[in-house]
Amino acid sequence: MKKFSAVIVALLTVLGVLTAAEFEIRVESSSKTGWVKSGEKVRVRAAAFLDGQPLPEGYVMRVALWKDGGSYKKLTVPAEKGYVTELSLDKPGWASVSFALRDPKKEKEEILLKKKQRMVGTGIVLDPSELQVVRPEPADFDAFWNANKKELAGVPLKVLEKKEVPLPGRIGELVACYDVKLACVGPKPVSGYLCVPRKAGKKYPVILGVDGAGVRNSWKSPNPDAVTFYINAHGILNGQAPEYYKKLAGKELRGYPYFGADARETIYFKYMFLRVLRALEYVKSLPEWNGRDIIVRGSSQGGAQTLFAAAMDKDVTLAVASVPAMCDFAGCLAAPVRQSGWPRPYRRLEKDSPKPAAWDYYDGVNFARRITCPVYISTGFMDMTCVPTSVFCMFNQLASKEKHMETHRDMGHSGRNDAGNAAIMKILGQGGKKN
């Protein structure tokens, strides 16, 4: 009967009577928050559905279990039977279980789940405040970045291009948008979209938006209550056809996180980070800035840039870093071993003998010690890219007296940061302090 129902659904979909079939895995956890005590057993159950009905036979569920200490296991089980397991921890750290659906007849094609997710799951965390960094920071950490800032200062701030880009409808009447390029040290300029409220004579908070991993156009983020400047990560052209970014990602910028990975001076992120400082220098020169409020926000790779900005520019007054990358690179050297944050360069550089010294200068745990403004961090207990332990390890190093951590038991690598967004809106609602 189940097979017959699936055939009917498929036939009606082909005929256009129904929309594409929607696959879903529902995950239940006995822990409401994902926070656990030592030795506590958390029961996790997964069940698969097709258009709200139990999944018919013929599909498989891929199960992946991760636990700090290097325990990683993959299973393949009949999807219609579901799966039940238990998660537990007896030392500070993180464990998770994820689920994905596959059709054995389409070996290379993974079925998209509800809301276009490729996997769902849940995780647990035990005593993350006990997680500490494995390696001390370099003795010349500040000297290195001061030298880089001096190199940046050697290139005068100059607007290379400022071209207005029309915005549609009412927002275009309230806000002007410009495609901006700025001279910068390194091979590429700063490139992004600047949005400025049109109301003359008023001063505004500034929001600098920094980009996550990948190769893409900058975001336009017009706001009648703020000056916003969203820059792309690579200093590339904005407003191009999708093929332009696809070609860059597949050729010139393919594997960019590992470019120059053997030396601190040549690591690709050096100039990416310095472009963030140049962007901050630029927005502080704008007559529309209120002279006080500078917000930096970003997710993943953008979260790493946000931490860098807040550490290196004391004019930053609020940092909102969602699921930040580039934290706790030396986690893979800990005992018990824990997974490092993206892009996990040690393993990539040399499998059996990690050479971490160069990457210590780019690790968020070291930037965190220099951040004093309010900081809002988020992490998901299902994030396999910027894993929770890497984020908590950085969070434990933050020097800020006002630091906030938002956690989500079932969230993967998502930019969700509700508390951080609320903090931004509070500033915009007040328009900063009174002049």
C-alpha positions, 0 to 999 in steps of 0.5 A, a space after each residue: 500500500 505504501 509503495 502504491 501511494 508513492 507511485 500515485 504521488 510521483 505520477 501526479 507530480 509528473 502530471 503537474 497536479 501536485 508540486 514536487 514531493 516533500 521529504 522530511 526527517 523529524 528528529 526528537 531529542 529527550 534534551 530540550 536544549 542540548 545542554 547536558 550533565 556528565 554521563 546523562 544519556 540523551 535519547 534521539 529518534 528520527 523518523 522519515 516522511 513523504 508529504 506528511 506520510 510515513 516514508 515507503 520502502 526503498 529509501 535509505 537513511 544515512 546516519 552520522 555520529 560524532 563525538 569529541 575524542 575522534 569518534 566518528 561513525 557512519 551508518 546506512 539504515 532502511 529509512 522507513 524503519 527510522 533510527 533511535 540512538 543515545 548521545 552522552 558525554 563524560 568530559 567537556 565537549 560536543 556530540 551530535 547525530 545527523 540524518 540524510 535521505 538517499 534513493 539507492 537508485 540515484 547513488 549520486 543524488 541526495 534527496 533534498 529534505 524539507 526546506 531544502 536541507 540536506 541533513 537534519 539532526 541534533 547535538 549535545 554540549 557538556 561544560 563548554 566553559 571548561 574548554 581551553 586553547 591548546 597553544 599559547 598565542 605567538 609572542 609577536 602577535 601584536 607586532 605582526 598585525 601592527 606591521 600589517 596595519 602600517 602596510 595598509 596605511 602606506 596606501 592612502 584611502 581613495 575612492 576608486 569608484 562610486 556608482 549609484 545603483 537604483 533601488 526599487 520602490 519606496 526604499 529607493 526614495 529613502 536610501 541611496 545605494 552605491 557600488 563602491 571600490 576603495 584603494 587597498 593594500 594587496 592585489 584587490 580593492 575593497 568592493 561593496 555596496 554602500 547604502 546611505 539614507 537620503 535625509 539630509 543633515 542627519 547622522 546615523 549609526 554605521 553597519 559594516 557587513 562582511 561576507 561568508 565563505 564562497 564567491 559571490 556578489 556583495 549584499 545590498 542592505 538599505 536601511 533608512 536608519 543606518 549607513 550600511 556598507 556590505 563588502 564582498 570577501 575577495 575585492 571582486 566586481 559586484 553586480 555581475 552575472 552568476 556565471 562570473 562568480 561561478 567561473 571565479 569559484 571554479 578556477 581563480 579562487 578555487 580552494 582559496 582558504 588554503 592559498 599561501 598556507 605555509 607562511 603567515 605573510 602569504 595566507 590568503 586571509 591577510 588581505 581579506 582582513 586588511 580590506 575590512 580595516 580599510 572599509 572601517 576607515 572609509 565609513 568613519 570618513 563619511 559625513 553621515 556617520 554619527 561619530 559613535 556607533 559602528 556595528 560589524 556583523 557577519 556569519 561564518 567566514 564573516 564571523 571571523 572577519 567580525 572578530 578581527 575587526 572588533 579586535 583591531 579597531 577600537 572604534 567598533 562598538 558592537 560585534 555580531 558574529 554568527 557561527 564564526 569560522 577560523 576558531 580553535 585551529 589547534 583543537 585537533 591537537 587537544 586531548 581528547 581531540 576535538 574538531 577544529 573550526 573551518 577551514 581546518 588548515 592543519 590537517 590540510 597542510 600536513 596530515 601527520 605532522 601539523 605545522 600550526 604556527 602560521 595560522 595562530 596569527 589568524 585564529 579567532 581565539 587570539 583576536 577574542 582576547 583583544 575585543 572589549 566591545 559588546 559581542 553577540 555570538 551564536 552557534 548550532 549544536 548541529 554545525 559541522 562546519 564551524 563546530 560548537 567547541 571551536 566557537 565556545 573555545 573562542 568565546 571563553 577567551 573574549 575580553 569583553 565584559 558584555 558577551 552573549 552566546 546564543 545556542 540552538 540544539 538542532 541548528 546547523 551552519 546557519 546565520 541565526 543570531 536573534 539576540 545580536 539582531 535585537 541589539 542592532 535594532 535597539 541601536 537603530 531604533 534609538 538612532 544612537 546616542 543623542 547629538 
